[in-house]
Amino acid sequence: MPVRQPILWAILASILVLSPACSSLGGGGDNAESEGRGGLRIPSFGGGGSDEVAGIGVNSYLWRASLDTINFMPLQEVDPFGGVIITDWYANPEFTTERFKVTVYILDTRLRADALSVRVFRQEQQENGSWIDAAVSPETAVEIENAILTRARQLRISNLETE
């Protein structure tokens, strides 16, 4: 499994680097369709004859900030098109009798607080070595959301300064 993680990070890095290039293709005109990836014609449902391009459906700042914020946890599943990040179980080396798992949902293309949802799961280890589900404070998810939003704002500001 240790080999899969560097490959996953390489794939994620290439997606993040290439995603801004997919965010807009020039064009105008009054056609009812626009050209998307691979020369495919994608219907434009927005009305008004504007060209729209199918692309990653989440905010790139929130996406990168989410990965930055939970980078200490092993990733189990990552879907940049659906905006879902699921970590594997993580146990703090100092507290090995409890472990956490996080799911991050990015729900919008705009950088907004309501475009982000975090769920945190916790388990405690029993004396026999088995794990059972345990309660998680609701503030834990809010703290992670706030950390992601803060990081996303930092990324956006640094991007604006370089333009």
Secondary structure, DSSP 8 states (H G I E B T S, - for coil): -TTHHHHHHHHHHHHHHHHHHHS-----SS-SEEE-GGG-EEE--SSTT--------S-HHHHHHHHHHTTTS-EEEEETTTTEEEE--B--TT-TTEEEEEEEEE--SS--GGGEEEEEEEEEE-TTS-EEEE---HHHHHHHHHHHHHHHHHHHHHHHHH-
